[in-house]
Amino acid sequence: MAVDLASIARETSDELAAAYLEAGYWDDQTLGELVLDRAMASPALPVRVWSDDHPADLTLGELADDARRFAGGLDRLGIRPGDVVAYQLPNWRETLTVMFGGMLAGVVLVPIVHFYGPREVDFILRQSGARALITVDRWGGVEQAAQVAAIRDGLPDLEYVVVVPSAERGGDGDIRFADLLDGVELTAPADVDPDHPAIIAYTSGTTADPKGVMHSHRGMMAELRQQAGASFARSEPMLNASPLAHMAGMLGGALQPLFRREEIHQLDRWDPGRVLGIVESAGLRPGGGPPIYITSLLDHPSFGDVHRSHMTVFGMGGAPIPASVAERAEANGIRPWAVYGSTEHPSITQASPDDSAYVRTRTTGKPRPGVEVRLVQEDGSQASPGEPGEILSRGPDLFCGYTDPELTAAAVDEHGWYHTGDIGVLDGDGNLTITDRLGDLIIRGGRNVSGTEIESHLLEHTSIAETAVVAAPDARLGETACAIIRLHPGETAPTLLELRDHLQSRDVPKQKWPESVRVVDEFPRTPSGKIRKNQLRAEIRSASPTQTPSTTHEGQT
């Protein structure tokens, strides 16, 4: 039986709620009201989906008409405000319709990233109590509709499966998407409580199953206001390639342009050559993301001056900006700037293109308006300036709890502070630098070794395009550092000895040197492009629970 999500949502203290309302971070506007307001005010805004097999070119007014018909279709099915509707779709017109139409209908939307397989989809649909799922028959070689059919008997809450046909086939399901839109439209946004959950974003982390992160209408609207108040000007419209089923893609690629009354441009799969071609032909600027986004563009043989002219700034999040990447961007006339957040707290700190190069690339900037940040040590005491500690955050855009109340209790304390699990340092000006992740620390012989620190040095090696340094089990020391590397095209893999010589030339203590190295063609990634270090650690442990085969100590102590 589906859980009453509103009853398990985390309550913000009366004191904080009053402060957020007084400061204007919160008001009573819902996401559905935002959709209708912007559609009525700017119906001619272009909306375009750049897809080889499922393109779309329309206006915001036409998209809003689709959304109203979708909301009316949900109503005909008996799906009411507060009910849960999930979707697993590429960045298509139908996805925007589901998002905006679901918000108008007042349902709780559950986006599911496209590469989640039957196990994850089963868990998400079962735990969220989704009454309807909108999916595609086939995408990226995966028979998504067939996968749902195979697990459906174990999903008693799932009443309807709505299928969007892909280009090459018709698609089978309870309802075809076009038929759901063929009826009376919803003319006004549903009346819902702005404190109630509006979105459940499932994210992989330290738990075996995805964690359902609930965000209220107030929290999502607060996030949009924060970003709209950013100090730097936006010139060209942005091309979004982040999945709309991920918080970064949903906020940055769809809701923020809507809030700001800007054009909406979606790309349904990341292809550096395709991105550069669109940038050149349409005058768009590529959206930001993890470092792999910008390096893949700079590495492409067609990258040139015309692309530089549309990439004068580039926001990066999801991973620290390696010094080599920052220097390369600056050399191409691109000012990178860092942001820091998570699915639970989307915008904690943010730098600006107007900041100094040090602040933009070596820190993640200052806390966003209304956001508070504390650093605490293992004993719970406050860390001094310049002293590392776990990052705690709270603010008007903080999530309203997990779908599992036990996870909420473990992550958010009685004063509303979210324990991020990240380690950072605050400088005298209040800029935050992320130094590591609690789970990413390598405890070698009782000493903490920062994988992030070693990665930054390894990336200065001319042959290495990307790296992740993670803990490998070791019978003598407990853990040692394993460097997993992806090479630049045509490069030869450096030996472990060569990597150590490289680190020694940068005065890195030998206790921090990797004791094994592995070469991969590609890294496992999250929807936002971050490397899945937990998966890498699990693969290493699975290969050898006590000792990695390629480990060598060579007299280290």
VEXTORNU-870462 format. One line per 3 residues: their letters; for each residue x, y, z of C-alpha. Coordinates in Angstrom, 1 decimal, padded with zeros to 4 digits. Each point is the difference from the previous one (the first is absolute). Example, Ala and Ser with C-alpha at 12.3 -4.5 7.8 and 13.67 -1.06 7.14 Angstrom:
2
as	012.3 -004.5 007.8  001.4 003.4 -000.7
# end
This chain:
557
mav	000.0 000.0 000.0  001.3 003.4 -000.9  001.4 002.2 002.8
dla	-001.5 003.4 000.8  003.0 002.0 -001.1  -001.2 003.2 001.6
sia	-000.1 -001.7 003.4  003.7 -001.1 -000.2  001.3 003.3 -001.4
ret	002.4 001.8 002.3  -001.4 003.1 001.7  002.0 003.2 000.0
sde	000.1 001.7 003.4  -002.5 002.9 000.5  003.0 002.4 000.5
laa	001.7 -000.9 -003.3  -003.3 -000.1 -001.9  -000.8 003.5 001.2
ayl	003.4 001.3 -000.9  -000.2 -001.5 -003.6  -003.5 001.5 -000.5
eag	001.1 003.4 001.3  003.1 000.1 -002.2  -002.0 -001.0 -003.1
ywd	001.7 -003.3 -000.5  -003.3 -001.7 000.4  -003.5 000.9 -001.0
dqt	-003.2 -002.0 -000.8  000.5 -000.4 -003.8  000.0 -003.6 -001.2
lge	001.9 -001.4 -002.9  -003.3 -000.4 -001.9  -000.8 003.7 000.5
lvl	003.5 000.8 -001.3  -000.6 -002.0 -003.2  -003.3 001.7 -000.7
dra	001.3 003.5 000.8  003.1 -000.3 -002.3  -002.0 -001.6 -002.8
mas	-002.6 002.8 000.1  002.7 002.8 000.2  002.4 -001.4 -002.6
pal	-001.9 -002.4 -002.4  002.3 000.8 -003.0  003.2 -001.2 001.7
pvr	001.7 -002.7 -002.1  000.3 -003.5 001.3  002.1 -002.4 -002.0
vws	001.1 -003.6 000.4  003.2 -000.8 -001.9  -000.3 -003.7 -000.9
ddh	000.9 -002.0 -003.0  -003.0 -002.3 000.3  -002.5 001.9 002.1
pad	000.4 003.8 -000.6  -002.5 002.7 000.9  -000.3 003.7 -000.7
ltl	-002.8 001.8 001.7  -000.8 002.9 002.3  -000.6 000.2 003.8
gel	-003.7 000.7 -000.7  -000.3 -003.2 -002.1  001.9 -002.0 002.7
add	-002.4 001.4 002.6  -002.9 -001.2 -002.0  001.5 -003.5 -000.1
arr	000.5 000.3 003.8  -003.6 001.0 000.7  -001.2 -002.9 -002.1
fag	002.3 -002.4 001.8  -001.3 001.3 003.3  -003.5 -000.5 -001.2
gld	000.9 -003.6 -001.1  001.2 -000.8 003.5  -003.2 001.3 001.4
rlg	-002.0 -002.3 -002.3  002.0 -002.9 001.3  -001.0 000.9 003.5
irp	003.4 001.2 001.0  -000.3 002.9 002.5  002.2 002.6 001.6
gdv	002.5 -001.7 002.3  000.0 -003.2 -001.9  003.4 -001.2 -001.4
vay	000.8 -000.1 -003.7  003.4 -001.3 -001.1  001.7 000.5 -003.4
qlp	003.1 -001.6 -001.7  000.6 001.9 -003.2  002.7 001.6 -002.0
nwr	000.2 003.8 -000.4  -003.0 000.2 -002.4  -003.0 002.2 -000.4
etl	-002.1 -002.6 001.8  002.3 000.3 003.0  -000.6 003.7 000.3
tvm	-003.7 -000.6 -000.4  000.0 -002.5 002.8  002.0 002.3 002.3
fgg	-002.0 003.1 -000.6  -003.3 -001.9 -000.2  000.6 -001.9 003.1
mla	000.8 003.2 001.9  -003.3 001.5 -001.3  -001.8 -003.1 001.2
gvv	001.6 000.2 003.4  001.3 -003.5 000.0  003.3 -001.1 001.5
lvp	002.4 -000.6 -002.9  002.6 -002.7 000.2  002.6 000.3 -002.7
ivh	002.0 -003.2 -000.7  003.3 000.3 -001.8  000.1 -001.8 -003.4
fyg	002.7 -002.5 000.8  -001.7 -001.5 003.2  -000.8 -003.6 -000.7
pre	-002.8 -002.3 001.3  001.3 -000.3 003.5  000.3 003.8 000.6
vdf	-003.3 000.7 -001.8  -001.8 -002.6 002.0  001.3 001.4 003.3
ilr	-000.9 003.6 -000.9  -003.5 -000.8 -001.2  -000.7 -002.2 002.9
qsg	001.4 002.3 002.7  -001.5 003.2 -001.4  -003.4 -001.6 -000.6
ara	-000.2 001.4 -003.5  -003.5 -000.4 -001.5  001.2 000.7 -003.6
lit	003.2 -000.3 -001.9  000.8 001.8 -003.3  002.8 -001.8 -001.9
vdr	001.3 -000.5 -003.5  -000.3 -003.3 -001.8  003.7 -000.1 -000.9
wgg	002.9 002.3 000.6  003.7 -000.4 -000.3  -000.4 -003.7 -000.9
veq	-002.0 -000.7 003.2  -003.5 -001.3 -000.2  -001.4 002.1 002.7
aaq	-003.7 -000.8 -000.4  000.8 -003.7 000.0  002.0 000.3 003.1
vaa	-002.9 001.6 001.8  -002.3 -002.7 -001.2  002.3 -002.6 001.5
ird	-000.1 001.5 003.5  -003.5 001.3 000.0  -001.6 -002.9 001.9
glp	001.9 001.0 003.1  -001.2 003.6 -000.1  -003.5 000.1 001.4
dle	-000.2 003.8 000.1  000.9 000.4 -003.7  -003.3 000.4 -001.8
yvv	001.1 001.5 -003.3  002.9 -000.3 -002.4  000.1 002.8 -002.6
vvp	002.4 -000.6 -002.9  001.6 002.5 -002.3  000.8 -001.6 -003.3
sae	003.6 000.3 -001.2  000.8 000.9 -003.6  000.3 -003.6 -001.2
rgg	-003.0 -001.6 001.5  -003.5 000.5 001.3  000.2 -000.9 003.6
dgd	-002.3 -002.1 002.1  -001.4 000.7 003.4  -003.3 000.7 001.8
irf	-000.2 003.5 -001.6  001.8 001.7 -002.9  001.3 003.4 001.1
adl	-001.8 001.8 -002.9  -003.3 -001.6 001.2  000.5 001.3 003.5
ldg	000.2 003.6 -001.5  -003.1 -000.5 -002.1  -002.7 001.5 002.3
vel	-001.0 002.9 002.1  002.9 002.0 001.4  000.4 001.2 003.6
tap	-000.6 003.8 -000.1  001.4 001.0 003.5  002.8 -001.4 002.2
adv	-001.0 -002.4 002.7  -000.4 001.4 003.5  002.9 -001.6 002.0
dpd	001.8 000.8 003.2  003.4 001.6 -000.9  001.5 -001.8 003.0
hpa	-000.9 -003.4 -001.4  002.4 -002.1 -002.2  000.0 000.9 -003.7
iia	003.0 -002.0 -001.2  001.7 -003.2 001.1  003.5 -000.2 -001.6
yts	001.6 -003.4 000.5  003.7 000.1 000.4  002.6 -002.8 000.4
gtt	002.4 000.4 002.9  001.3 -002.1 002.9  -003.1 -002.1 000.3
adp	-000.7 -003.1 -002.1  -003.2 001.4 -001.4  -000.6 003.5 -001.4
kgv	-001.0 002.6 002.5  -003.3 001.9 -000.6  000.7 003.7 000.6
mhs	-003.2 002.0 000.5  -000.2 003.7 -000.9  -003.0 002.2 000.8
hrg	-001.5 002.7 -002.2  001.5 002.6 002.4  003.5 -001.5 -000.2
mma	000.0 -000.3 -003.8  -001.3 003.6 -000.4  002.7 001.2 002.5
elr	002.7 -001.7 -002.2  -001.3 001.8 -003.1  000.0 003.3 001.7
qqa	003.6 -000.5 001.2  001.2 -000.8 -003.5  -001.9 002.9 -001.6
gas	001.8 002.3 002.4  003.4 -001.1 -001.2  002.2 003.1 -000.6
far	001.3 -000.9 -003.5  -001.9 000.8 -003.2  -001.1 -002.8 -002.4
sep	000.3 000.8 -003.7  -000.7 -002.8 -002.4  -002.7 -002.6 000.8
mln	001.4 -003.2 001.6  000.1 -003.5 -001.5  -000.8 -002.5 002.7
asp	001.3 -003.6 -000.4  -000.4 -001.0 003.7  -002.9 -002.6 000.4
lah	-003.3 001.7 000.9  -000.4 -003.0 002.4  002.9 001.4 002.0
mag	-000.2 002.9 002.4  002.7 002.0 -001.9  -001.8 -000.5 -003.3
mlg	-003.5 000.7 001.3  001.1 003.2 001.8  002.6 001.4 -002.3
gal	-001.3 -001.3 -003.3  -003.8 000.5 000.3  -001.2 001.8 003.2
qpl	002.6 002.8 000.1  -000.5 001.0 -003.6  -003.8 -000.1 000.6
frr	000.4 002.1 003.2  002.2 002.6 -001.8  -002.1 000.1 -003.1
eei	002.8 -001.4 -002.2  000.0 -002.4 -003.0  000.0 -003.7 000.9
hql	002.4 -002.2 -002.0  000.4 -003.7 000.6  002.5 -002.6 -001.3
drw	-001.0 -003.7 000.5  003.5 -001.5 000.1  003.5 001.4 000.7
dpg	002.1 000.1 -003.1  002.8 002.6 000.0  000.0 000.3 -003.8
rvl	-003.7 000.5 -000.1  000.1 002.6 002.8  002.7 002.0 -001.8
giv	-002.0 -000.2 -003.3  -003.1 001.4 001.8  002.0 002.7 001.7
esa	001.4 001.1 -003.3  -003.3 -000.2 -002.1  -002.4 001.4 002.6
glr	002.2 002.3 002.1  -000.8 -001.9 003.3  002.4 -000.4 002.9
pgg	000.5 -003.5 001.4  -001.3 -000.5 003.5  002.4 -000.7 002.8
gpp	000.7 -003.2 001.8  002.8 -002.2 001.4  003.5 000.6 -001.4
iyi	-000.4 -002.8 -002.6  -002.5 002.2 -001.8  002.4 002.8 -000.8
tsl	003.0 -002.3 -000.6  -001.9 -002.1 -002.5  -000.9 003.2 -001.9
ldh	003.6 001.3 000.1  001.3 -003.4 -001.1  -002.2 -000.1 -003.1
psf	001.8 000.6 -003.3  -002.6 002.4 -001.2  000.3 002.4 003.0
gdv	001.0 003.4 -001.1  -000.3 003.8 000.4  -003.7 000.1 -000.8
hrs	-000.7 -002.4 002.9  002.3 002.0 002.4  -002.1 003.1 -000.8
hmt	-003.1 -001.8 001.5  001.9 -001.5 002.9  001.4 003.1 001.8
vfg	-001.3 -001.4 003.3  -000.6 -003.6 001.1  -001.5 -001.1 003.2
mgg	001.3 -003.2 001.5  -001.5 -002.2 002.7  -000.1 -003.6 001.1
api	003.7 -000.3 000.5  002.9 002.3 001.0  001.5 001.9 -002.9
pas	003.5 -001.5 -000.6  002.7 002.7 -000.4  001.0 -001.4 -003.4
vae	-003.6 000.4 -001.3  -000.3 003.5 001.4  003.3 001.1 -001.5
rae	-001.0 -001.5 -003.4  -003.4 001.7 000.1  001.6 003.4 000.9
ang	002.5 -000.5 -002.9  -003.0 -000.3 -002.4  -001.5 003.2 001.3
irp	-002.6 -001.8 002.1  -000.6 001.0 003.7  -001.0 -003.1 001.9
wav	-001.9 000.4 003.3  -001.0 -002.5 002.6  -003.3 -000.8 001.6
ygs	-000.6 -002.4 002.9  -003.2 -001.8 000.9  -001.7 -003.4 -000.1
teh	-003.3 -001.5 -000.7  -001.0 000.6 003.6  001.2 003.6 000.0
psi	000.4 001.2 -003.6  001.8 003.3 000.6  002.2 000.3 003.0
tqa	002.8 002.2 -001.2  000.8 001.6 -003.3  002.8 002.0 -001.5
spd	-000.5 002.5 -002.9  001.8 000.7 -003.3  000.7 003.4 001.5
dsa	002.0 -001.4 002.9  003.8 -000.4 -000.1  001.4 -003.1 -001.6
yvr	000.9 -001.4 003.4  -003.5 000.4 001.3  -001.6 -001.3 -003.2
trt	002.1 -003.2 -000.3  001.6 -000.8 003.3  -003.1 000.6 002.1
tgk	-003.7 -000.4 -000.5  -000.7 003.5 001.0  -002.2 001.3 002.8
prp	-003.4 -001.3 001.3  -003.0 000.8 -002.1  -002.6 002.5 001.4
gve	-001.7 -001.4 003.0  002.3 -003.0 000.2  002.1 -000.6 003.2
vrl	003.1 -002.1 000.1  001.9 -001.5 003.0  003.1 -002.2 000.1
vqe	000.2 -002.5 002.9  002.6 -002.4 001.1  -000.5 -003.7 001.0
dgs	-000.8 000.9 003.6  -002.7 002.5 -001.2  002.0 003.1 000.9
qas	000.2 003.0 -002.4  003.0 000.0 -002.4  002.1 003.1 000.1
pge	000.6 002.1 -003.2  002.4 -001.9 -002.2  -000.6 -003.2 001.9
pge	-001.8 -002.9 -001.8  -003.3 -001.3 001.2  -003.1 -001.7 -001.3
ils	-002.3 002.4 -001.8  -003.4 000.6 001.6  -002.6 002.1 -001.9
rgp	-003.5 001.3 000.3  -002.1 002.5 -002.0  -003.3 000.7 -001.7
dlf	000.8 -002.4 -002.8  000.9 -003.0 002.2  -001.9 -003.2 -000.7
cgy	-003.0 -000.9 002.2  001.3 -003.5 000.8  000.5 -003.4 -001.5
tdp	-002.7 -002.5 -000.8  001.6 -002.1 002.7  -000.4 001.9 003.3
elt	002.9 -001.9 001.5  002.3 001.5 -002.6  -001.4 003.5 000.7
aaa	000.7 -000.4 003.8  003.6 -001.1 -000.8  000.7 002.9 -002.4
vde	-001.8 003.0 001.6  000.4 000.9 003.6  -002.5 001.6 002.4
hgw	001.0 003.5 -001.0  -000.6 -000.6 -003.7  003.7 -000.4 -001.0
yht	000.6 -002.4 -002.8  003.2 -002.1 000.4  001.4 -000.1 -003.6
gdi	002.7 -002.5 000.6  002.4 002.3 -001.8  003.1 001.5 001.6
gvl	001.0 003.6 -000.6  001.9 003.1 001.1  -001.3 003.5 000.3
dgd	002.5 002.9 -000.6  000.0 003.3 001.6  -002.4 001.5 -002.6
gnl	-002.6 -002.8 000.5  000.9 -001.9 -003.2  -000.4 -003.8 000.3
tit	002.5 -002.5 -001.4  -001.1 -003.6 -000.3  003.0 -002.1 001.0
drl	-001.5 -003.5 000.1  -003.0 -002.2 000.6  -000.2 -002.0 003.2
gdl	-000.5 -003.2 -001.9  002.8 000.9 -002.4  002.7 000.3 002.6
iir	002.7 -002.7 -000.2  001.1 -001.1 003.5  003.5 -001.4 -000.7
ggr	001.6 -001.4 003.1  -002.1 002.2 002.2  000.7 003.2 -002.0
nvs	-002.6 001.8 -002.1  001.0 000.4 -003.6  -002.1 002.3 -002.2
gte	-000.8 -001.6 -003.4  -001.1 003.4 -001.3  003.4 001.5 000.7
ies	001.9 -002.8 -001.8  -002.4 000.2 -003.0  000.8 003.7 -000.4
hll	003.7 -000.8 -000.3  -000.5 -003.0 -002.3  -002.0 002.1 -002.4
eht	003.1 002.0 -000.7  001.6 -003.0 -001.6  -000.1 000.5 -003.8
sia	-001.5 -003.5 -000.8  -002.9 000.1 002.5  -003.4 001.4 -001.1
eta	-001.9 -001.0 003.2  000.7 -001.8 003.2  -001.7 -001.3 003.2
vva	002.1 -001.0 003.0  -001.8 -002.3 002.3  000.7 -002.4 002.9
apd	001.1 -003.5 -000.7  000.1 -002.6 002.8  003.4 -001.0 001.3
arl	000.9 -002.7 002.5  002.9 002.0 001.6  -001.2 003.6 -000.1
get	-003.8 -000.4 000.0  -000.4 002.2 -003.1  002.3 001.3 -002.7
aca	-000.6 002.4 -002.9  -000.9 -001.4 -003.4  000.2 002.4 -002.9
iir	-002.5 -000.7 -002.8  000.8 001.9 -003.1  -001.5 000.8 -003.4
lhp	002.6 001.0 -002.6  000.0 002.7 -002.7  -000.5 -001.6 -003.5
get	003.2 -001.6 -001.3  001.9 000.2 003.4  001.8 -002.9 001.6
apt	-000.9 -000.9 003.5  002.6 001.2 002.6  001.4 -002.7 002.3
lle	-000.5 000.2 003.7  003.7 001.1 000.4  -000.5 002.8 -002.5
lrd	-003.0 001.2 001.9  001.9 000.0 003.2  002.9 001.9 -001.6
hlq	-002.6 002.6 -001.2  -001.4 000.4 003.5  003.4 000.2 001.5
srd	000.9 002.9 -002.4  -003.0 001.8 001.5  001.2 -000.6 003.6
vpk	-002.8 -002.4 000.8  001.0 -002.1 003.1  000.6 -003.6 -000.9
qkw	-002.7 -001.1 002.6  -002.5 001.5 -002.4  001.2 -001.7 -003.2
pes	-002.3 -002.6 -001.7  001.1 -003.5 000.5  -002.0 -001.4 -003.0
vrv	-001.1 001.4 -003.3  -002.8 -001.0 -002.4  -000.8 001.3 -003.4
vde	-003.6 000.2 -001.2  -001.6 001.1 -003.3  -003.0 001.6 001.8
fpr	-001.0 000.7 003.5  -003.4 -000.9 001.5  -001.9 003.2 000.5
tps	-003.0 001.5 001.7  -002.7 001.8 -002.1  001.8 003.3 000.6
gki	003.3 -001.4 -001.3  001.8 -000.6 003.3  002.2 -003.1 000.3
rkn	-001.6 -002.7 002.2  002.8 -000.5 002.4  -002.1 -002.3 002.2
qlr	-000.4 -002.4 -003.0  003.7 000.1 -000.7  000.8 -000.8 003.7
aei	-002.5 -002.9 -000.2  001.6 -001.4 -003.1  003.4 000.2 001.6
rsa	-001.2 -001.8 003.1  -001.7 -002.6 -002.1  003.2 -000.7 -001.9
spt	001.9 -000.6 003.2  -001.5 000.5 003.5  003.4 000.4 001.7
qtp	002.6 000.9 -002.6  -000.1 001.4 -003.5  002.1 -002.1 -002.4
stt	002.0 003.0 -001.3  000.9 001.4 003.4  003.7 000.5 000.8
heg	001.3 001.8 003.1  003.6 000.7 -001.0  001.2 000.9 003.4
qt	-002.7 002.5 000.9  -000.8 000.5 003.7
# end
